[in-house]
Amino acid sequence: MSTPDVFELTDALPSREWLLLEASAGTGKTYSLTALVARYVAEEGLRADELLMVTFTRAAAAEMKQEVREQLLRALYAVSANTSDKLEPWLANLRDCSTEELLARRERLENAISNIDAATISTIHGFFQQALGDLGIRSGNATNPASAENDAVITQRVIRDRLVTQFAANPIALGATTSKDIGQIEKSVADVLKSTSSNLSAQLAPAADDSPAGQWTSLMLELRKSIKDERVNQGVVSFDDLIVDLVDKLDDPMLGEEIIRVLRSRYRLVLIDEFQDTDALQWGLFSRVFNLDEVPEEFLALIVVGDPKQAIYRFRGADIDAYLKAAADPSMSKRQMTTNYRTDRPLVEALNTWLTGVTFGSEDIAYVPVATPDSNANSRLSGGGSPLQFRFIGVEEKKSADEVREAISIDVADHIQELLRSGKLPLENDAEGEVRPVCLGDICVLVRGHNDGKALAAELRRRHIPVVHSKIGSVLESEAVGELRLLLTALANPSDVRRVRALQLSWFAPDPVVDSLVSEDDSQDPIVVLQVKCREWANEIEARGLVGWYQLLRLDESVLNEISKDSESERRLTDLEHVVELLNDQL
């Protein structure tokens, strides 16, 4: 049995409880959440359609759904096996019941596996969209979330129209400004609007009044409303609109009680992942709907998992005050996940020594020392020096930022070369202690900014060490967008010679592609050959769909050879795949 403040999968299941699991990196939060689902299904008879799991991204939601399915299959295997030997403790405990109960648990798990698609496992925004849709109460005619690009265009147009109107009527409106450039004023307004809208529960200050600062607050409030109205007029909503709409409808005297009743009657178990990214508005809805004093007797639990150390960063709208307020709620129990299954013990012990006693943004968010399983007792890497190193480069005189970056890049490159020369890692699934040399694919370097990464990549290439430099930013700003546009333009009209000629300069149809298609008859026009290839690809898109065609394209040896000529070929392929996914979502 664990101590009261430490969470273990073998503990009794929370019953009619709010539970906060604080989990650092590598402590198995996804595994634990999905294992709890399997336990609730087997032990408490939870049906798939009574489950609500929300997380932050669509990729995480898809991973969560797959992991739930796998945990259900593991649990089914456990209750169907002849012995508890070699089973994890929580799985072995599923067999600790009467024969009649064991048969019932098997049937419950089989039903849950068969009906897993009935479970609600999605992003928070996806859940709000589904809830509004299921209840038939979407706002006006707005039926589809707007893409980020469309929302940006709408926002820019509304801001521009509002400022033109404002300054045309009164050139000194909103008080004095430091810039006479209307374009710069527009950009400043957009930046302020974006920062104040990243957290839906944030309050603007000062209050709207006739003072210059108060007039700016009034402007921001008007812009928020105008942008939302414009989205509705165009038949779209943003993801944030979905949240605001549902929260507003909870206060509606006609709809509010019915919405809450429907949600409470549908979901018996609610799990929220990445809870540190949940703002006060979102948590307000969950806490109100699943209030323990009002939920039905059949309600099981509301379990949230988060890393409070990440709540201090606002890049995803995280709200440290919202997290701390929820954690301090009298209804909320709190447990710690304190075993890191991902990291070697020597590194964990070094981090524990360095960080124990450190707080992050609040005295209530402190570093929690973690342990490691015996399987991670030794460092898997040998020959690379200590597992945790702080390196200091002293300079005798003041240096420019570029000179410092160059010095740091040389030091990091020296260390990478040493790892490649003497570093050893164990062979996977090898019990004899055999090792292999460290290879380039084992090494990842995180940098603070693009310029730091650019300098290091240049130094490594100077030493003829292959490197993939991943640039931070929207994939829609990547080179892959222009290349894919060239290709799709040619596929849309292969008979247009100008489009096909342009394609010859792209990643997809350079000389290697043409040469591989040209017959022994050297008189054959390579443009004609490429037109034939474009028609074939266009037919594949029609037959397989965009994603199916792309999977075929990425297997084309000639295309891969051309893309691989660049040192960042992996980044090219990753960007292409991402852009194709975004395009497919819009179809």
Backbone hydrogen bonds, N-H to C=O, Kabsch-Sander energy under -0.5 kcal/mol:
donor,donor_aa,acceptor,acceptor_aa,energy
6,V,3,T,-1.8
7,F,336,Q,-3.3
11,D,8,E,-1.7
16,R,300,L,-2.8
17,E,300,L,-0.9
18,W,331,S,-0.9
19,L,302,L,-2.5
20,L,333,S,-3.0
21,L,19,L,-0.6
21,L,304,V,-3.1
22,E,20,L,-0.7
22,E,335,R,-2.7
23,A,21,L,-0.6
23,A,306,G,-2.1
24,S,337,M,-0.7
27,T,24,S,-1.6
32,S,28,G,-2.5
33,L,29,K,-2.8
34,T,30,T,-2.3
35,A,31,Y,-2.1
36,L,32,S,-2.3
37,V,33,L,-1.6
38,A,34,T,-1.9
39,R,35,A,-2.3
40,Y,36,L,-2.8
41,V,37,V,-2.4
42,A,38,A,-2.5
43,E,39,R,-3.4
44,E,39,R,-0.5
44,E,40,Y,-1.7
45,G,41,V,-0.9
46,L,40,Y,-1.7
50,E,47,R,-1.6
51,L,48,A,-1.6
52,L,269,L,-2.3
53,M,120,T,-3.1
54,V,271,L,-2.5
55,T,122,S,-1.5
61,A,57,T,-2.0
62,A,58,R,-2.5
63,E,59,A,-2.2
64,M,60,A,-2.4
65,K,61,A,-2.3
66,Q,62,A,-2.0
67,E,63,E,-2.4
68,V,64,M,-2.4
69,R,65,K,-2.0
70,E,66,Q,-2.2
71,Q,67,E,-2.6
72,L,68,V,-2.4
73,L,69,R,-2.1
74,R,70,E,-2.4
75,A,71,Q,-2.6
76,L,72,L,-2.5
77,Y,73,L,-2.4
78,A,74,R,-2.2
79,V,75,A,-2.3
80,S,76,L,-1.1
81,A,77,Y,-1.2
87,L,84,S,-1.8
91,L,88,E,-0.6
92,A,88,E,-2.8
93,N,89,P,-2.2
94,L,90,W,-0.6
94,L,91,L,-0.7
95,R,92,A,-1.4
96,D,93,N,-1.3
97,C,95,R,-2.1
102,L,98,S,-2.3
103,L,99,T,-2.0
104,A,100,E,-1.8
105,R,101,E,-2.6
106,R,102,L,-2.0
107,E,103,L,-2.0
108,R,104,A,-2.4
109,L,105,R,-2.4
110,E,106,R,-2.3
111,N,107,E,-2.3
112,A,108,R,-2.2
113,I,109,L,-2.4
114,S,110,E,-2.1
115,N,111,N,-1.6
116,I,113,I,-1.0
118,A,115,N,-2.2
119,A,116,I,-1.6
120,T,51,L,-2.2
121,I,119,A,-0.9
122,S,53,M,-2.3
124,I,55,T,-1.4
127,F,123,T,-2.3
128,F,124,I,-2.2
129,Q,125,H,-2.4
130,Q,126,G,-2.6
131,A,127,F,-2.8
132,L,128,F,-2.3
133,G,129,Q,-2.3
134,D,130,Q,-3.3
135,L,131,A,-1.9
136,G,132,L,-0.6
136,G,133,G,-0.8
137,I,132,L,-2.2
142,A,139,S,-1.9
143,T,141,N,-0.7
143,T,235,G,-1.2
144,N,235,G,-0.7
146,A,237,V,-3.8
151,D,147,S,-2.4
152,A,148,A,-2.0
153,V,149,E,-1.9
154,I,150,N,-2.5
155,T,151,D,-2.6
156,Q,152,A,-2.5
157,R,153,V,-2.3
158,V,154,I,-2.4
159,I,155,T,-2.5
160,R,156,Q,-2.5
161,D,157,R,-2.6
162,R,158,V,-2.3
163,L,159,I,-2.5
164,V,160,R,-2.5
165,T,161,D,-2.2
166,Q,162,R,-2.4
167,F,163,L,-3.1
168,A,164,V,-2.1
169,A,165,T,-1.6
170,N,166,Q,-1.4
173,A,170,N,-2.3
175,G,172,I,-1.2
182,I,180,K,-0.8
185,I,181,D,-2.2
186,E,182,I,-2.7
187,K,183,G,-2.1
188,S,184,Q,-2.4
189,V,185,I,-2.6
190,A,186,E,-2.4
191,D,187,K,-2.4
192,V,188,S,-2.4
193,L,189,V,-2.7
194,K,190,A,-2.4
195,S,191,D,-2.4
196,T,192,V,-2.3
197,S,193,L,-1.0
198,S,194,K,-0.8
200,L,198,S,-0.5
202,A,199,N,-1.8
215,Q,211,S,-2.5
216,W,212,P,-1.5
217,T,213,A,-1.8
218,S,214,G,-2.2
219,L,215,Q,-2.3
220,M,216,W,-2.3
221,L,217,T,-2.3
222,E,218,S,-2.5
223,L,219,L,-2.7
224,R,220,M,-2.4
225,K,221,L,-1.9
226,S,222,E,-2.8
227,I,223,L,-2.8
228,K,224,R,-2.0
229,D,225,K,-2.6
230,E,226,S,-2.3
231,R,227,I,-2.0
232,V,228,K,-2.3
233,N,229,D,-2.4
234,Q,230,E,-1.5
235,G,232,V,-1.4
236,V,231,R,-2.6
237,V,144,N,-2.4
242,L,238,S,-1.3
243,I,239,F,-1.2
244,V,240,D,-2.4
245,D,241,D,-3.1
246,L,242,L,-2.1
247,V,243,I,-2.6
248,D,244,V,-2.8
249,K,245,D,-2.0
250,L,246,L,-1.1
250,L,247,V,-0.6
251,D,247,V,-0.6
251,D,248,D,-1.1
252,D,249,K,-0.9
256,G,252,D,-2.7
259,I,255,L,-2.6
260,I,256,G,-2.3
261,R,257,E,-2.3
262,V,258,E,-2.4
263,L,259,I,-2.4
264,R,260,I,-2.5
265,S,261,R,-2.2
266,R,262,V,-1.5
267,Y,263,L,-2.1
268,R,50,E,-2.1
268,R,266,R,-0.5
269,L,50,E,-1.8
270,V,301,A,-2.3
271,L,52,L,-2.8
272,I,303,I,-2.4
273,D,54,V,-3.2
273,D,271,L,-0.5
275,F,305,V,-3.0
277,D,274,E,-2.1
278,T,275,F,-1.8
283,W,279,D,-2.6
284,G,280,A,-2.3
285,L,281,L,-1.4
286,F,282,Q,-2.0
287,S,283,W,-3.0
288,R,284,G,-1.6
289,V,285,L,-2.8
290,F,286,F,-2.4
291,N,288,R,-1.0
294,E,291,N,-1.9
295,V,291,N,-1.7
299,F,296,P,-1.6
300,L,268,R,-2.8
301,A,268,R,-1.2
302,L,17,E,-2.3
303,I,270,V,-2.9
304,V,19,L,-2.9
305,V,272,I,-2.8
306,G,21,L,-2.1
310,Q,307,D,-2.1
311,A,307,D,-0.5
311,A,308,P,-1.0
312,I,309,K,-0.6
313,Y,310,Q,-1.5
317,G,314,R,-1.9
319,D,276,Q,-0.7
320,I,318,A,-0.5
323,Y,319,D,-2.1
324,L,320,I,-2.5
325,K,321,D,-2.4
326,A,322,A,-2.2
327,A,323,Y,-2.6
328,A,324,L,-1.7
329,D,326,A,-1.1
332,M,329,D,-2.2
333,S,18,W,-2.6
333,S,331,S,-0.5
335,R,20,L,-2.7
336,Q,5,D,-2.7
337,M,22,E,-2.6
338,T,336,Q,-0.7
340,N,338,T,-0.5
340,N,371,A,-3.2
341,Y,26,G,-2.9
341,Y,339,T,-0.7
342,R,26,G,-0.6
345,R,376,N,-3.4
348,V,344,D,-2.1
349,E,345,R,-3.1
350,A,346,P,-1.7
351,L,347,L,-2.4
352,N,348,V,-2.8
353,T,349,E,-2.1
354,W,350,A,-2.0
355,L,351,L,-2.8
356,T,352,N,-2.0
357,G,367,Y,-0.5
358,V,355,L,-2.7
360,F,362,S,-0.7
360,F,365,I,-3.1
361,G,359,T,-0.5
365,I,362,S,-1.8
366,A,364,D,-0.6
367,Y,358,V,-2.7
371,A,338,T,-3.2
376,N,373,P,-2.0
377,A,374,D,-1.8
382,S,380,R,-0.5
382,S,424,K,-2.1
391,R,389,Q,-0.5
394,G,392,F,-0.6
404,V,400,S,-2.1
405,R,401,A,-2.5
406,E,402,D,-2.2
407,A,403,E,-2.0
408,I,404,V,-2.6
409,S,405,R,-2.7
410,I,406,E,-2.1
411,D,407,A,-2.0
412,V,408,I,-2.7
413,A,409,S,-2.6
414,D,410,I,-2.3
415,H,411,D,-2.0
416,I,412,V,-2.4
417,Q,413,A,-2.4
418,E,414,D,-2.0
419,L,415,H,-2.2
420,L,416,I,-2.3
421,R,417,Q,-1.8
422,S,418,E,-2.9
423,G,418,E,-0.6
423,G,419,L,-1.9
424,K,382,S,-2.5
425,L,436,R,-2.8
427,L,434,E,-2.2
430,D,427,L,-1.3
431,A,429,N,-0.5
436,R,425,L,-3.2
438,V,423,G,-2.1
442,D,439,C,-1.9
443,I,440,L,-1.7
453,G,449,G,-1.9
454,K,450,H,-2.6
455,A,451,N,-2.0
456,L,452,D,-2.0
457,A,453,G,-2.7
458,A,454,K,-2.1
459,E,455,A,-1.9
460,L,456,L,-2.4
461,R,457,A,-2.3
462,R,458,A,-2.0
463,R,459,E,-1.1
464,H,461,R,-1.9
465,I,460,L,-2.8
469,H,467,V,-0.6
470,S,468,V,-0.8
471,K,469,H,-0.6
477,E,474,S,-1.8
478,S,475,V,-1.6
481,V,478,S,-1.0
482,G,478,S,-0.6
483,E,479,E,-1.9
484,L,480,A,-2.7
485,R,481,V,-2.1
486,L,482,G,-2.0
487,L,483,E,-1.9
488,L,484,L,-2.9
489,T,485,R,-2.3
490,A,486,L,-1.8
491,L,487,L,-2.3
492,A,488,L,-1.8
493,N,489,T,-0.9
496,D,493,N,-1.8
497,V,495,S,-1.0
500,V,496,D,-1.8
501,R,497,V,-2.6
502,A,498,R,-2.1
503,L,499,R,-1.6
504,Q,500,V,-1.0
504,Q,501,R,-0.7
505,L,502,A,-1.4
506,S,503,L,-2.0
509,A,503,L,-0.7
513,V,510,P,-0.7
514,V,510,P,-2.0
515,D,511,D,-3.7
516,S,512,P,-1.8
517,L,513,V,-0.8
517,L,514,V,-1.1
518,V,514,V,-1.8
522,D,520,E,-1.2
524,Q,521,D,-2.1
529,V,525,D,-1.9
530,L,526,P,-2.3
531,Q,527,I,-2.3
532,V,528,V,-2.1
533,K,529,V,-1.9
534,C,530,L,-2.4
535,R,531,Q,-2.2
536,E,532,V,-2.1
537,W,533,K,-2.5
538,A,534,C,-2.6
539,N,535,R,-2.2
540,E,536,E,-1.8
541,I,537,W,-2.1
542,E,538,A,-1.8
543,A,539,N,-2.0
544,R,540,E,-3.4
545,G,541,I,-2.1
548,G,544,R,-0.6
549,W,545,G,-2.4
550,Y,546,L,-2.2
551,Q,547,V,-2.2
552,L,548,G,-1.4
553,L,549,W,-2.6
554,R,550,Y,-2.7
555,L,552,L,-1.0
556,D,553,L,-1.7
557,E,555,L,-0.6
560,L,556,D,-2.5
561,N,557,E,-2.4
562,E,558,S,-1.6
563,I,559,V,-2.6
564,S,560,L,-2.6
565,K,562,E,-1.2
566,D,563,I,-1.3
569,S,566,D,-1.1
572,R,568,E,-2.1
573,L,569,S,-2.4
574,T,570,E,-2.3
575,D,571,R,-2.8
576,L,572,R,-2.6
577,E,573,L,-2.4
578,H,574,T,-2.1
579,V,575,D,-2.6
580,V,576,L,-2.5
581,E,577,E,-2.1
582,L,578,H,-2.2
583,L,579,V,-2.5
584,N,580,V,-2.6
585,D,581,E,-2.0
586,Q,582,L,-0.8
586,Q,583,L,-0.9
587,L,584,N,-1.2
